[in-house]
Amino acid sequence: MENVQKSIEVEVPIGVVYNQWTQFEEFPKFMQGVEEVRQLSPTRIYWRAEIFGQKKEWEAEIYEQLPDQRISWRSTAGVPNTGSVQFEKVAENRTRVRLSLSYEPESALEKVGDALGILSFRVRGDLERFKEFIEKQGAETGAWRGQVEHGHVER
């Protein structure tokens, strides 16, 4: 598995940043190559994207979600990947977003792209576009404040 870790600071309160990140179906607005994201249940998400010129699909399971702290996932079908996004309050109106992503390059083209750091640049760009998106909006487009532990929604 290959690993990418990036972070960015956003000039928005942590609750707003976290709430926006829970709106997975909005991801195509700021994630390059992501064509569709559908939330199938509170813990299951379907993805369709173009990666290195190839159409890819996968389902992911959110196995940990702690409001204003962290969301962690792993793929259950399709493109193998795992990851986590963490939220850290830096100041009253400033939040650090840390994204960690692990994935398995499948084709020779993906392996070359990985060696060149293309996915790392893409993730960096996605975070910068997220920053621009949420700072321009100033408010979240929705929120889900539920908690998930070990893949189960806690009530």
C-alpha positions as CSV (number, residue, x, y, z in Angstrom):
1,M,0.0,0.0,0.0
2,E,1.1,3.5,-0.8
3,N,0.5,6.4,1.7
4,V,-0.3,10.1,1.2
5,Q,-0.6,12.5,4.1
6,K,-1.5,16.2,3.7
7,S,-2.9,18.9,5.8
8,I,-4.2,22.4,5.4
9,E,-5.5,25.2,7.7
10,V,-8.9,26.6,7.0
11,E,-10.3,30.0,8.2
12,V,-13.5,28.5,9.4
13,P,-14.6,27.1,12.9
14,I,-14.0,23.4,13.4
15,G,-17.8,22.6,13.6
16,V,-18.4,24.1,10.2
17,V,-15.5,22.3,8.6
18,Y,-16.4,19.0,10.1
19,N,-20.1,19.4,9.2
20,Q,-19.2,20.1,5.6
21,W,-16.9,17.1,5.4
22,T,-19.8,14.9,6.4
23,Q,-21.6,16.0,3.2
24,F,-19.9,13.3,1.0
25,E,-22.1,13.9,-2.0
26,E,-20.7,17.4,-2.3
27,F,-17.1,16.0,-2.8
28,P,-17.2,16.2,-6.6
29,K,-17.4,20.0,-6.2
30,F,-13.8,20.1,-5.0
31,M,-12.2,16.7,-5.5
32,Q,-10.5,16.4,-8.9
33,G,-11.5,13.3,-10.8
34,V,-14.4,12.4,-8.4
35,E,-17.5,12.1,-10.6
36,E,-20.0,10.8,-8.1
37,V,-20.3,10.0,-4.4
38,R,-23.5,8.5,-3.0
39,Q,-24.1,7.9,0.7
40,L,-25.9,4.5,0.8
41,S,-26.3,4.5,4.6
42,P,-24.7,6.3,7.5
43,T,-21.7,4.1,7.2
44,R,-21.6,3.1,3.5
45,I,-20.5,5.3,0.6
46,Y,-20.3,4.6,-3.1
47,W,-17.6,6.4,-5.2
48,R,-17.1,6.7,-8.9
49,A,-14.0,8.6,-10.1
50,E,-11.5,8.9,-13.0
51,I,-8.0,7.9,-11.8
52,F,-5.1,8.1,-14.2
53,G,-7.6,8.2,-17.1
54,Q,-9.4,5.1,-16.0
55,K,-12.9,4.9,-14.6
56,K,-12.9,3.4,-11.1
57,E,-15.7,2.5,-8.7
58,W,-15.6,1.4,-5.1
59,E,-17.6,1.2,-1.9
60,A,-16.2,2.3,1.4
61,E,-17.3,1.7,5.0
62,I,-16.9,4.4,7.6
63,Y,-15.7,2.5,10.7
64,E,-15.0,5.4,12.9
65,Q,-16.6,8.9,13.0
66,L,-16.2,11.2,16.0
67,P,-17.8,14.7,15.5
68,D,-15.2,17.5,15.2
69,Q,-12.4,15.0,15.5
70,R,-12.1,12.2,12.9
71,I,-13.7,10.2,10.1
72,S,-12.0,6.9,9.2
73,W,-12.9,4.6,6.3
74,R,-11.8,1.5,4.3
75,S,-13.0,0.2,1.0
76,T,-15.1,-2.9,1.0
77,A,-15.4,-3.4,-2.8
78,G,-13.6,-2.1,-5.8
79,V,-10.4,0.0,-5.5
80,P,-8.5,-0.9,-2.3
81,N,-8.0,2.1,0.0
82,T,-8.2,3.2,3.6
83,G,-7.9,6.6,5.1
84,S,-8.7,9.1,7.8
85,V,-9.4,12.8,8.0
86,Q,-8.8,14.6,11.3
87,F,-9.9,18.0,12.4
88,E,-8.0,20.1,14.9
89,K,-9.1,23.4,16.3
90,V,-6.2,25.9,15.9
91,A,-8.1,29.0,16.9
92,E,-11.8,30.0,17.3
93,N,-12.1,30.5,13.5
94,R,-9.2,28.3,12.2
95,T,-9.2,24.6,11.7
96,R,-6.4,22.2,10.6
97,V,-7.6,19.3,8.4
98,R,-5.2,16.3,8.1
99,L,-5.9,13.7,5.5
100,S,-4.2,10.3,5.4
101,L,-4.9,8.0,2.5
102,S,-3.5,4.5,1.8
103,Y,-4.1,2.8,-1.5
104,E,-2.9,0.0,-3.7
105,P,-1.8,1.1,-7.2
106,E,-3.4,-1.5,-9.6
107,S,-2.0,-0.8,-13.0
108,A,1.5,-0.1,-14.4
109,L,0.3,3.5,-15.2
110,E,-0.9,3.9,-11.6
111,K,2.4,2.7,-10.3
112,V,4.3,5.2,-12.5
113,G,1.9,8.0,-11.4
114,D,2.5,7.1,-7.8
115,A,6.3,7.1,-8.3
116,L,5.9,10.6,-9.8
117,G,3.8,11.8,-6.8
118,I,0.7,12.6,-8.9
119,L,-1.8,11.4,-6.4
120,S,0.0,13.4,-3.7
121,F,-0.4,16.5,-5.8
122,R,-4.0,15.7,-6.5
123,V,-4.8,15.3,-2.8
124,R,-3.0,18.6,-2.0
125,G,-5.2,20.3,-4.7
126,D,-8.3,18.7,-3.3
127,L,-7.6,20.1,0.1
128,E,-6.9,23.5,-1.4
129,R,-10.2,23.4,-3.3
130,F,-12.0,22.3,-0.1
131,K,-10.5,25.3,1.7
132,E,-11.6,27.7,-1.0
133,F,-15.1,26.0,-1.1
134,I,-15.8,26.2,2.6
135,E,-14.2,29.6,3.2
136,K,-16.2,31.1,0.3
137,Q,-19.4,29.5,1.6
138,G,-18.8,30.5,5.2
139,A,-21.3,27.9,6.3
140,E,-21.8,24.2,5.8
141,T,-24.3,22.9,3.2
142,G,-25.5,20.3,5.7
143,A,-24.3,18.2,8.6
144,W,-24.4,14.7,10.1
145,R,-23.3,14.7,13.8
146,G,-23.7,11.0,14.4
147,Q,-21.0,8.9,15.9
148,V,-19.7,5.7,14.4
149,E,-17.6,3.2,16.4
150,H,-16.3,-0.1,14.9
151,G,-18.6,0.4,11.9
152,H,-21.7,0.8,13.9
153,V,-23.7,4.0,14.4
154,E,-23.9,4.9,18.1
155,R,-27.1,6.4,19.4
